[in-house]
């Protein structure tokens, strides 16, 4: 095994909790105390280790996958100035939000989660992964864009997709948008290119910025869960997007901590 260092504090179990919270995630599979993920056709197991994680076989991209780019030290110092956020950070100290390494997977994940419970979305996504992904010993490789482009709408409907979501997933797979090139663009341009595609709105673009590109100012203002979290911790906020200014320049990490805090430590 190779040990990859992550700055302390780091809580591996809490940081990967979302891969277990809503049902099995076949592409990010929790198995016997570790996460299994396929990188370029090779399954990797990741488990907790002093100072970071053990990775077998060695895979340097795991650091990005585990949220390595996030500045937790800076965020924790910032949070001390906000009484509510400071309390959430205290409860969740060591949470480093993981990042989805594949842009197509990130967008399909968001499409499946539109207007349904996260448990339902996870079940549909797992059937999709099992049908079109490549099975390894434990985890599956998420279906690649080219494979999905050859699927039919009826096939996706049989997996539980609505007609519109099936159209969105297929349309995205068959589009000529260079998803990898988005990483080199500013936030506003990323959003503009994504929302130009049918079925991809600002909510999807915000989560793409947050969970794939790790953009520090990403703030999914259209997310119902985030609205519930802000309301629970801060009271009614008429303009959720404007409220992001309270958390500048750590909007992305603040959103993750608020959402996880509501799920794990809701206010009394």
C-alpha positions in Angstrom: 0.0 0.0 0.0 1.0 3.6 -0.5 0.2 6.2 2.1 -1.0 9.6 0.8 -0.8 12.5 3.2 -3.8 14.8 3.9 -3.5 17.7 6.2 -4.9 17.2 9.7 -7.5 17.1 10.9 -8.9 14.6 8.5 -11.8 12.3 9.2 -11.9 9.7 6.5 -15.2 8.0 7.6 -17.0 11.3 7.9 -15.6 12.7 4.6 -16.8 9.7 2.7 -20.1 9.4 4.5 -22.1 10.6 1.5 -21.2 7.4 -0.4 -23.2 5.5 2.2 -25.9 8.0 3.3 -28.3 7.5 0.4 -27.7 3.8 -0.6 -24.8 2.0 -2.3 -22.8 4.0 -4.9 -21.4 1.4 -7.2 -18.8 3.9 -8.6 -17.7 5.0 -5.2 -18.3 1.8 -3.2 -17.9 1.6 0.5 -16.7 -2.0 1.3 -15.4 -3.3 4.6 -14.2 0.1 5.9 -12.8 1.5 2.7 -13.8 3.1 -0.6 -13.3 1.4 -3.9 -13.1 3.5 -7.1 -12.0 2.7 -10.6 -9.3 5.0 -12.2 -8.6 4.4 -15.9 -9.7 0.7 -15.7 -7.9 -0.1 -12.5 -9.8 -0.5 -9.2 -8.3 1.2 -6.2 -9.1 0.7 -2.5 -8.7 3.7 -0.2 -8.8 3.4 3.6 -7.9 5.5 6.6 -4.3 5.7 7.8 -2.5 8.0 10.3 -1.9 11.3 8.5 -3.9 10.4 5.5 -5.0 7.3 3.6 -3.7 4.0 2.4 -4.2 3.4 -1.3 -3.8 0.1 -3.0 -2.6 0.1 -5.7 -0.9 3.5 -5.6 -2.9 6.2 -7.4 -1.8 9.9 -7.1 -5.2 11.2 -8.3 -6.7 10.0 -5.0 -5.6 13.2 -3.3 -7.8 15.2 -5.7 -10.6 12.7 -5.4 -10.6 13.1 -1.6 -10.8 16.9 -1.8 -7.1 17.7 -1.5 -7.5 21.1 -3.2 -9.8 22.5 -0.4 -8.1 24.9 2.1 -9.6 23.6 5.3 -7.2 25.5 7.5 -8.2 28.8 6.0 -11.9 27.8 6.1 -11.6 26.9 9.8 -10.0 30.2 10.6 -12.7 32.1 8.7 -15.5 30.1 10.4 -14.5 31.4 13.8 -16.0 34.8 12.9 -19.4 33.3 12.3 -21.0 31.9 15.5 -23.3 29.5 13.7 -20.8 28.2 11.2 -18.2 27.9 13.9 -20.5 25.5 15.8 -21.0 23.4 12.7 -17.3 23.3 12.0 -16.7 22.1 15.5 -19.1 19.2 15.1 -17.7 18.3 11.7 -14.0 19.0 12.1 -12.1 16.8 9.7 -14.7 16.7 7.0 -13.0 17.2 3.7 -15.6 17.0 0.9 -14.6 14.5 -1.8 -14.6 15.5 -5.5 -16.0 13.7 -8.4 -13.1 13.2 -10.8 -15.1 12.7 -14.0 -17.1 15.6 -15.5 -19.7 13.5 -17.3 -20.3 11.4 -14.2 -20.7 14.7 -12.2 -23.4 16.0 -14.6 -25.3 12.7 -14.8 -25.3 12.4 -11.0 -26.9 15.9 -10.9 -29.4 15.0 -13.6 -30.5 11.9 -11.7 -31.0 14.0 -8.5 -33.3 16.6 -10.1 -36.6 16.9 -8.2 -36.4 13.5 -6.5 -35.1 12.2 -3.2 -31.4 11.5 -3.0 -32.2 7.9 -2.1 -34.3 7.5 -5.3 -31.6 9.2 -7.3 -28.9 6.8 -5.9 -31.0 3.8 -6.8 -31.5 4.9 -10.4 -27.9 5.8 -10.7 -26.7 2.4 -9.4 -28.9 0.6 -12.0 -27.5 2.9 -14.7 -23.9 2.1 -13.6 -24.6 -1.6 -13.4 -26.1 -1.6 -16.9 -23.5 0.5 -18.7 -20.4 0.5 -16.5 -17.6 -2.0 -16.3 -17.7 -4.2 -13.3 -14.4 -4.8 -11.4 -13.9 -6.8 -8.2 -16.0 -4.6 -6.1 -16.7 -1.2 -7.7 -17.9 -0.4 -11.2 -16.3 2.1 -13.6 -18.9 4.8 -14.2 -20.3 4.5 -17.8 -18.3 6.5 -20.3 -19.8 9.1 -22.5 -19.3 7.1 -25.7 -21.1 4.0 -24.3 -24.1 6.0 -23.1 -24.3 7.8 -26.4 -25.2 4.4 -28.0 -28.0 3.7 -25.5 -31.6 4.2 -26.2 -34.2 6.2 -24.4 -36.3 3.1 -23.7 -33.3 1.5 -22.1 -33.0 4.4 -19.7 -36.7 4.4 -19.0 -36.5 0.8 -18.0 -33.8 1.8 -15.4 -36.2 4.3 -13.8 -35.3 7.5 -15.6 -38.1 9.9 -16.5 -38.5 10.7 -20.2 -36.9 14.1 -19.8 -34.0 12.9 -17.7 -33.3 10.1 -20.3 -33.3 12.8 -23.0 -30.9 15.0 -20.9 -28.5 12.1 -20.2 -28.4 11.0 -23.9 -28.3 14.6 -25.2 -25.3 15.4 -23.0 -23.5 12.2 -24.0 -24.1 13.0 -27.7 -23.2 16.7 -27.5 -20.0 18.1 -28.8 -19.2 20.0 -25.6 -15.7 19.4 -24.5 -16.3 18.7 -20.8 -12.6 18.4 -19.9 -11.9 21.9 -21.3 -14.3 23.4 -18.8 -11.6 23.1 -16.1 -9.7 25.9 -17.8 -12.5 28.4 -17.9 -13.7 30.9 -15.3 -16.8 30.1 -13.3 -19.2 32.3 -15.3 -18.1 30.7 -18.6 -18.4 27.2 -17.2 -22.0 28.0 -16.2 -22.8 29.6 -19.6 -21.6 26.6 -21.5 -23.4 24.1 -19.3 -26.8 25.8 -19.2 -26.7 26.1 -23.0 -27.4 22.3 -23.0 -31.0 21.1 -22.6 -31.7 19.9 -19.1 -28.7 21.6 -17.5 -29.6 24.6 -15.4 -27.8 26.8 -12.9 -28.3 24.3 -10.1 -26.5 21.6 -12.1 -23.7 24.1 -13.1 -23.3 25.2 -9.5 -22.8 21.6 -8.3 -20.4 21.0 -11.2 -18.3 23.9 -10.0 -18.5 22.7 -6.4 -18.0 19.0 -6.7 -15.9 18.5 -9.8 -13.9 21.7 -10.2 -13.7 22.5 -6.4 -14.3 26.2 -7.2 -14.2 28.0 -3.8 -17.0 30.4 -4.6 -19.5 27.8 -5.9 -22.8 28.2 -4.0 -25.8 26.0 -5.3 -28.4 28.6 -4.5 -31.1 26.6 -6.2 -30.6 23.5 -4.1 -33.6 22.7 -1.8 -31.4 21.0 0.7 -29.1 24.0 1.0 -32.1 26.3 1.5 -33.4 23.9 4.3 -30.0 24.0 5.9 -29.6 27.8 5.8 -33.2 28.2 7.2 -32.5 25.7 9.9 -29.3 27.3 11.1 -29.9 31.0 10.2 -33.7 31.5 9.8 -35.6 32.6 6.8 -33.4 34.0 4.0 -35.3 35.5 1.1 -32.4 35.7 -1.3 -30.3 32.6 -0.9 -27.8 33.5 -3.7 -27.1 36.9 -2.1 -26.7 35.2 1.3 -23.5 33.6 -0.1 -21.7 36.8 0.6 -21.8 35.9 4.3 -19.4 33.0 3.5 -17.1 34.7 1.1 -14.5 33.5 0.1 -15.4 30.0 1.3 -18.9 29.6 -0.2 -18.2 26.1 -1.5 -17.0 24.6 1.8 -19.6 26.5 3.7 -22.4 24.9 1.6 -20.9 21.4 2.2 -20.7 21.9 5.9 -24.2 23.3 6.2 -25.7 20.4 4.2 -23.8 17.8 6.2 -24.5 19.6 9.4 -28.2 19.5 8.8 -28.1 15.8 8.1 -25.9 14.7 10.9 -26.4 17.4 13.6 -29.7 19.2 13.0 -30.4 22.1 15.4 -32.8 21.3 18.2 
